[in-house]
Amino acid sequence: MTDAALNFTVIGLQERSRQGALLARFGALHLVPESGKALTSEHLSIIQQPGGREKQIALRNSRGLGTHGDHLYHDADTQQGASGAPVLNDRWYRVARHHRTVPDLNEACTWAANRGVRVSAIFTRLRKSAADLALIHISGPRDRPQSR
């Protein structure tokens, strides 16, 4: 499933890589659907691989600036190509998925904040999509009338 408005895609993975390695050995950041995991002025961390380069971690050197709708604003030091990086609170809950830099409208070539898509907004969208899919009936072999 892809959602262009919130800029995310959900995919499924096999248990093992093509080479046979268990993917679980890499670990996972579990998602908590409830809202309120990030507070204004709370320390945040971001793990990024800007442009596919080496992993960089901004550990607790940023703060939440607030939320507006589906987005969390933060002041983490990110680089171009870091979209998709997890934004984590002090309990290591993923609170947002880094999305973009917000330009400063009063000063050219500077930024005012960074913006992430809130995890709770992603869950809300997933629940709505699941509910919409439940309304659609897909005919399968068992649903076809038997010929005599």
C-alpha positions as CSV (number, residue, x, y, z in Angstrom):
1,M,0.0,0.0,0.0
2,T,1.3,3.5,-0.9
3,D,0.0,6.8,0.4
4,A,1.3,9.7,-1.5
5,A,-0.2,12.4,0.8
6,L,1.7,11.0,3.8
7,N,4.6,9.8,1.7
8,F,4.8,6.2,2.9
9,T,4.6,2.7,1.5
10,V,3.9,-0.5,3.4
11,I,5.5,-3.7,2.1
12,G,5.8,-7.3,3.3
13,L,9.1,-9.1,3.7
14,Q,10.1,-12.7,3.6
15,E,11.5,-14.2,6.8
16,R,14.9,-14.7,5.1
17,S,16.9,-12.9,2.5
18,R,17.7,-14.4,-0.9
19,Q,21.0,-15.5,0.6
20,G,19.2,-17.3,3.4
21,A,20.0,-14.8,6.3
22,L,17.3,-14.3,8.9
23,L,16.1,-10.7,8.5
24,A,15.0,-10.6,12.2
25,R,18.7,-10.4,13.1
26,F,18.8,-6.8,11.9
27,G,16.2,-5.9,14.6
28,A,13.1,-3.7,14.1
29,L,11.7,-0.4,15.4
30,H,8.2,-1.3,16.4
31,L,5.4,1.2,15.8
32,V,3.1,2.4,18.5
33,P,-0.2,3.6,17.0
34,E,-1.3,6.0,19.8
35,S,-0.8,9.7,19.5
36,G,1.1,11.7,22.1
37,K,4.5,10.0,22.1
38,A,6.4,13.2,21.3
39,L,6.1,16.3,23.4
40,T,7.1,19.8,22.5
41,S,10.7,20.5,23.7
42,E,11.3,16.7,24.3
43,H,14.7,15.5,23.1
44,L,14.5,13.5,19.9
45,S,17.0,11.4,18.0
46,I,17.1,10.6,14.3
47,I,19.0,7.7,12.5
48,Q,19.7,8.7,8.9
49,Q,21.6,7.5,5.9
50,P,21.5,10.6,3.8
51,G,21.9,9.9,0.2
52,G,22.6,6.2,1.0
53,R,25.9,7.1,2.7
54,E,27.1,5.8,6.0
55,K,24.7,5.8,8.9
56,Q,24.6,9.0,11.0
57,I,22.8,9.4,14.3
58,A,21.7,12.7,15.8
59,L,21.4,11.5,19.4
60,R,19.2,13.7,21.6
61,N,20.6,16.8,20.0
62,S,17.2,17.9,18.7
63,R,13.8,18.7,20.1
64,G,10.2,18.5,19.1
65,L,8.9,21.8,18.1
66,G,5.2,20.8,18.0
67,T,2.7,19.1,15.8
68,H,0.2,20.3,13.2
69,G,-2.2,17.8,11.7
70,D,-0.4,14.7,10.5
71,H,3.1,16.2,11.0
72,L,5.6,16.6,13.8
73,Y,8.1,19.5,13.5
74,H,11.6,19.0,14.9
75,D,15.0,20.7,14.7
76,A,17.2,17.6,14.1
77,D,20.3,18.2,12.0
78,T,19.4,16.2,8.8
79,Q,20.9,16.2,5.4
80,Q,19.4,15.9,1.9
81,G,18.4,12.4,1.2
82,A,17.4,11.6,4.8
83,S,13.7,11.3,4.1
84,G,12.3,8.1,5.7
85,A,14.6,8.2,8.6
86,P,13.0,7.3,12.0
87,V,12.5,10.2,14.5
88,L,12.7,8.6,18.0
89,N,11.8,9.9,21.4
90,D,13.8,9.1,24.6
91,R,12.0,5.8,25.0
92,W,13.1,4.9,21.5
93,Y,9.6,4.9,20.2
94,R,9.4,5.9,16.6
95,V,7.3,9.1,16.7
96,A,7.6,10.2,13.1
97,R,9.1,9.4,9.8
98,H,11.4,12.2,8.6
99,H,9.8,13.8,5.5
100,R,11.4,17.1,4.6
101,T,12.9,20.4,5.5
102,V,10.7,23.4,6.0
103,P,12.2,26.5,4.5
104,D,12.3,29.8,6.4
105,L,9.9,32.1,4.5
106,N,11.6,35.2,6.0
107,E,15.2,34.3,5.1
108,A,16.3,32.9,1.8
109,C,18.4,29.7,1.7
110,T,17.7,28.8,5.3
111,W,15.4,26.4,7.0
112,A,12.9,26.9,9.8
113,A,12.4,23.3,10.9
114,N,12.2,19.7,9.8
115,R,8.9,17.9,9.3
116,G,8.1,14.3,9.9
117,V,4.9,12.3,9.3
118,R,3.5,11.2,12.6
119,V,3.4,7.4,13.2
120,S,-0.2,7.9,14.6
121,A,-1.2,9.5,11.3
122,I,0.2,6.5,9.4
123,F,-1.8,4.1,11.6
124,T,-5.0,6.2,11.1
125,R,-4.5,6.0,7.4
126,L,-3.8,2.2,7.5
127,R,-7.0,1.6,9.6
128,K,-9.1,3.6,7.1
129,S,-7.6,1.7,4.2
130,A,-8.3,-1.7,5.9
131,A,-11.9,-0.6,6.6
132,D,-12.3,0.4,3.0
133,L,-11.0,-2.9,1.8
134,A,-13.4,-4.8,4.1
135,L,-16.2,-3.2,2.2
136,I,-15.0,-4.6,-1.1
137,H,-16.0,-8.2,-1.9
138,I,-13.5,-10.0,-4.1
139,S,-14.9,-13.1,-5.8
140,G,-12.8,-16.2,-5.5
141,P,-13.2,-19.8,-6.8
142,R,-15.5,-20.7,-3.9
143,D,-17.8,-17.8,-4.7
144,R,-18.5,-18.9,-8.2
145,P,-21.7,-20.8,-9.0
146,Q,-21.2,-24.4,-9.5
147,S,-22.0,-25.6,-13.0
148,R,-24.2,-28.8,-13.3
